[in-house]
Amino acid sequence: MKVQVNFKIINSEYNQKYANEFHAGKESESNWKYKWAVAYEIKRQNQFQ
């Protein structure tokens, strides 16, 4: 079994309208969607056969 856990801090100053108008809806260098993000992957083998 494999589980991925994501932790993100949302940037309250992110502007989706600005992203849509000037960057095809994507975040840019001055308009980040998240201030911080990290992902952990946890793998565990099943003990029962």
Secondary structure, DSSP 4 states (H G I P E B T S, - for coil): -EEEEEEEEE-TT--HHHHHHHSTTS-BTTB-SEEEEEEEEEE---S--
